Amino acid sequence: MSTIVLKNSFVVDPSNGVKGYKDLEITNGVISQIANSINTRHAQKVYDMKGKTCIPGIIDTHVHLTLDGSNVGYTMLAKAGVTSALDMYGPVDKICDNIDTYGSGINVACLTAPFKNTNSLSYQKFDESTIRQFVNEQLSKGAIGIKLIGGHYPMDTDLTRDFIRIANEQNAYVAFHVGTTSNGSNIDGLREAIEISKGYNLHIAHINSYCREEVYDSLTEIKLAIDLLKNNRNIISESYLSLYNGTSGRCKDGRPLSQVTAKCLNLNNYQNSEEGLKKAILEGVALVIANVGDEKVYIKNSKEALAYYKEQNGNVYVSFSINKSEAAYMLATAKDDHGNFVVNAISTDGGEIPRNVIIEKGLQLVKFGALTLEEFVIKTSLNPAKMLGLNRKGSFKIGNDADITVIDLEREVPVMSMVMGEVIMYEGLVVGKGGRIITTSKGVDYIKSKKLEPYTVNIADALLYKQ
């Protein structure tokens, strides 16, 4: 039996009404005791957490780990204090192939996007049997569901609705970066997404992305988004706090492949073309993301950024400072008439995109008085656990998984994190290896065949199908 004790920490666990200086005991990877003082005589390891705050492990419900093959997102998430994450692109095969080598000890769930539409300026149709086959195949390979990326690569409304309907019929998790051939990734697209998903359950990604003043002023768009979510409880959602977005730099026939990239160029008064994107990079408006060591960063020198973009033939990701601070604030804090958060979680849309700022920006909201510390935990751990059906995570209930994030509140940084009682990060040094694949019963055998450890959830228990 392995016993670990965290001494003298300030423990915040709103699910169990705990807020104060406590000791926390872990036995064989699960929470075994929380008390004012725990005898450490039989403990194999003791950590003195004086001056630090322990919260249930942060769960990021929107990340990217597979965009360019660099596989640095696992380490970047662990450095940011994340213990579990939902990859919103896939394919799940890439995660299964790479997590053992590049993983940082975090738990990873995956939603796979239909990739047929990502390499063309037009889209391909899918018949119903093809959609069913696609959803089934992804579930059998370990994904928990699918992600529609209409904001970048739109399909028509009928095809989008068919994907949502069939995913629901197969009890699969389904998320949507809104946008169709009729409406883009904006407030009108959000309204349309809610309309076409009537009668079905849907996770709408990064609500803040639809409040960028493309249709109305930002405050009007924010209010509309909040009202739409309040009145349509079949929808779950998250929003992020970074002012930077992330989008593809790939072009074909002289035009950006991603509709988000095209929109960013238009909103910043650049031509919707490859030359327009190059000009935006050279003028420092579009920031190019590059590998440096075990993480990705923005290239600060715009001439170097353009040279790197050309060297990579445009196969890079870029960011525009396009998100509104008022949207980040209001969507993170908005509540309904019952005191529940309208947007369920704070996410990052990060991973290998360098904006893993849940702790930094989230604690700034706490210090400002916009969120309490308990509410920060609800938005970053408890609610995300419910969203993914992670019934043994998100709180320090006795018997729950010992997934823990330790924070220095003054510095607004994570200083240690644990998954199932194993330290995966300490003071910025990532020591975790591999990772578990969060999957459903349909994917367990495949995950085991890849010599990986499955962590099984029942999507019927997820907030998506219970709200």
TAGI-V377350 format. One line per field, one symbol per residue. ss: DSSP state (H for helix, E for strand, C for the rest). phi: phi as a letter, one per 30 degrees, with the letter a starting at -180 (. if undefined). burial: 1 if it has 9 or more other C-alpha atoms within 8 Angstrom, else 0. A space follows every 10 residues. Layout:
ss = ???
phi = ???
burial = ???
//
This chain:
ss = CCEEEEEEEE EEEHHHCEEE EEEEEEECCE EEEEECCCCC CCCCEEEECC CCEEEECEEE EEEECCCCCC CCHHHHHHHC CEEEEEEEEC CHHHHHHHHH HHCECCEEEE EEECHHHCCC CCCCCCCHHH HHHHHHHHHH CCCCEEEEEC CCCCECHHHH HHHHHHHHHC CCEEEEECCE CCCCCCHHHH HHHHHHCCCC CEEECCHHHH CCCCCCCHHH HHHHHHHHHH CCCCEEEEEE CCCECCEECC EECCEECCHH HHHHHHHCCC CCCHHHHHHH HHCCCEEEEE EECCEEEECC CHHHHHHHHH HCCCCCEEEE ECCCHHHHHH HHHCECCCCC ECCCEEECCE ECCCCCCHHH HHHHHHHHCC CCHHHHHHHH HHHHHHHCCC CCCCCCCCCC ECCEEEEECC CCEEEEEEEC CEEEEECCEE CCCECEEEEC CCCHHHHHHC CCEEEECCHH HCHHHHC
phi = .cbbbccicc cbbddcical dbcbcbbhib dcabadacdc ecddbbcdce icccbeedcc dabbbbdbid iddedddded idcbbcdcai ddeddddcdd dcdcjddbcb ccdddeccbb dbbcdbdddd dddddddddd cjdclbbccd dcbdcddddd dddddddddc hcdbbbddkb dcbcdadddd edddddceib caccdgeddc bcidcbdddd ddddddddde cbddccabbb cddccbadcd bbhibddddd eedddddcic ddaddddddd ddcidccdcb dbicacbddd dddddddded dchidbcbbc dcdcdddedd ddcdbddcic ddcdbcbbhc idcdbdcede ddddddddjd bddddededc bddeddecid dcbjaceejd edcbccbcdd dhbdcabbbh icdcbbhicd cdbilccdbc ddcedddddd iccdbdbcdd ddeeccd
burial = 0011111111 1111000110 1111111011 1101000100 0010010010 0111111111 1111110000 1111111111 1111111111 1101110111 0111111111 1111001000 0010000000 1101110111 1111111111 1111111011 1111111100 0111111111 1011111111 1111001001 1111111111 1101001100 1101110111 0001111111 1111111111 1100111111 1111110001 1111011111 1100111111 1000111110 0101110010 0001111111 0111001111 1111110000 1111111111 1111111111 1111110000 1011111111 1111111111 0011110001 1111111110 0111111111 1011110101 1111111111 0111011100 0111011110 1111100
//
